[in-house]
Amino acid sequence: MDRVSSFDEPLKKLLGGATAKVMAEHLDLHTVGDLLHHYPRRYEERGKLTALADLPLDEHVTVVAQVADARILMFNNGRGKRLEVTLTDGSGRLQLVFFGHGVHKPHKELLPGRQAMFAGKVSVFNRKMQLAHPTYQLLDASDADEATEAVDAFAGRLLPIYPACKQLDSWRIAKAVDAVLPSAQDAVDPLPAALREGRGFTPLPEALLKVHRPQTKADIEDAKARLKWDEAFVLQVALARRRYADTQLPAAARRPVADGLLDAFDAKLPFTLTEGQEKVSKEIFDDLATEHPMHRLLQGEVGSGKTMVALRAMLAVVDAGGQAAMLAPTEVLAQQHHRSITEMMGELAEGGMLGGSDQGTKVVLLTGSMGTAARRQALLDLVTGEAGIVIGTHALIEDKVQFHDLGLVVVDEQHRFGVEQRDALRSKGKQPPHLLVMTATPIPRTVAMTVFGDLETSVLDQLPAGRSPIASHVVPAKDKPHFLARAWERVREEVENGHQAYVVCPRIGGDDAEEEKKGKAKKKATAEDADKRPPLAVLEIADELRKGALAGLSVEVLHGRMHPDEKDDVMRRFAAGDVDVLVATTVIEVGVNVPNATAMVIMDADRFGVSQLHQLRGRVGRGSAPGLCLLVSEAHEASPARARLSAVAATLDGFELSRIDLEQRREGDVLGQAQSGVRSSLRMLTVIDDEEVIAAAREEAVAIVAADPELEHLPELRTVLAALLDKDREEYLDKG
């Protein structure tokens, strides 16, 4: 086991307490292994010499320039000193600054007329470009060739730029990596030799060396290919073992019976199921009929009819003598599901009650805030089997809750439930129940293979009949103000045709100082927005519209600071058609259904995320008239923000947009610890771009686990897996 121990060595032994403490607290790096897997984010080629006239802000640059002048300035009543050096290269000027003890050496060396190379990060101080404490190398060789060689040696290096923090910058992390790099020789290689040779991968110690200290760009590519593969492969082996363990578990097969509850329910449906619903239902019923537990992920847009598919699965299980539980992330959602399911089922949801159907069953609600009597009755109905269907929050997971015979667990909005909670509910069955997980957040295929790799996937991508298409356009308010004027005309036209409109703003506004502060803080965070304008606000925009572009129309506001009764009143009047235009914050994002609303104008649209814009847009086009969504933005035409908006305008496909969204966010947000049970998130693999790597790694992993479920012949792989998985996850995998 010595081979692992050098990777497990605590950093403070090698780096000293202060540096190790910062690494632990701010970068979550604790051991030598952690630091060796803290890969550079990118590489700077010092060789790309930048002219002083073209310096990019906040970037690391290398310049060759001549010292024009240098002077020492005192401050703090003579207690502090700083050295200011002005450089020139014929194209422009640049200031260097050195503080404190760091001034002595450069003061002696950087004399007017001397030429040198300087590397550092460009910042702005007093409206002047500057480099603070740059590294430099003098170029005063008498021989011109020697000077060129010096430039090549200094500038030809690939400098690793590490993900850093305020307390520890990239070059100090690079020095720390130098200290631990010899330990790379002890890396435990998780790849079976045959696989490694078959795919021609660089050995792991060499890959670690190449990623941290590459000599050439080819080194970086080699290292990345190998390290990406490791991450994908180890994760897929963990998931394959979990799936294998699940197939070894026994489960009761649940087959629908003829003329039972499901048939009675289908007979009273006022519409036919979409082709997609039929197909997905068949996949689910096939799984329920087998003697090991179903593990299926059902994903589909809001309104694609997932609840209907889940309800039919629950009814089939009740027909087969079992019970079904639906788990919702919030009480409000649990109540909403309970209401809509009992309405859909009618008298079939009143089994054993007066007026209930003979074929029916009892549908109960169980949440944390229920009264004692109601709760006691619900618990009794569950343990006796009187209730075939229960809908609740995680109150269902509590020890006190017991089932007569739990056959199916449906989890709504999976991304809010960890694997542990799924397991806790599953342990309530006599045998493991079948599991159906639902999500309305479209998930690209590769993410489904990684985050939900222990689940089979079904997709509902058809919208039910009656939903209309939505046209989306970007309105560049700054470049083309007349486009904005036209946008308000379009809103007026929609209202004149008997429809209604939403206007969405990022902020409430008014004289709320907190809001102002938040707006300003947010502004700082967005380097893209060159102007310092705070985000547009509901109250101001509503006021402007009433007086200007939409004068004469009934314009109302809706936001989170209003009293609940006020909010209900406005929403009720909007739904009834008494309000023409509703100016609101994102409170309308979820659950608002006004089929007569056909237009939406989103102000400062670049301040919203891709999926949020997609959710907001889903509020229009809910009736038979086509929808219109206008994305107003002052962002520059070439900015990433505008590219994001154009992408939203170009497609109504939630899966395509979730792909774009994912490319722009860090994978870590998606691969939440709770979901995968994996301690370290991916560092090199990007779920979107590396689709082929993930798919290939999954195939290899499945084959290896099928041949050797306990990995008895692959001790190295077991070791790496144990380091990656939390203890309880490892136990879970070993149960199978």
Protein Blocks (a to p, Z undefined) as FASTA:
>chain_A
ZZmmmmmpcfklmnojklmmmmmmmnopabfklmmmmccfbdcdfklccdfklccehiac
ddddddfbdcdddeehhlaccddddddehjaccddddehjllmmmmmmmgghiacddddd
dddeehiacdehiacdddkbfblklmmmmmmmmmmpccddddddfklcfklmmmmmmmmm
mmmmmpccfbdfklmmmnopacfklmmmmmmmcfbfklmmmmmmmmmmmmmmmmmmmmmm
mmmmmmmpccddddddehilklmmmmmpcbdcdfklmmmmmmmmmmmmpcbdcddddddd
ehilmmmmmmmmmmmmmmnopacddddfbfklmmmmmmmmmmmnmmmlmghiahiafklc
cdddddfkbcfklmmmmmmmmmnomambdcddfklmpmklccfbdcbdcdehkllpcfkl
mmmmmmmpmbdcddddddfbdcdfklmmmmmmmbccdddfbdcehiacdddddddfklmm
mlmmmmmmmmmmmmmnopacddddfbebljdfklmmmmmmmmmmmmmlmbfcdcddfklm
mmmmmmmmmgoiacddddfkbcfklmmmmmmmmmnopafbdcddfklmgopacfklmbdc
dehkllpcfklmmmmmmmgoklmbdcddddddfbdfkbmklmmmmmmmmpccfklmmmmm
mmmmcfklmmgfklnopabacfkbcfklmmmmmmmmmmmmmmmmmmmmnommlmmlmmmm
mmmpcfklmmmmmmZZ
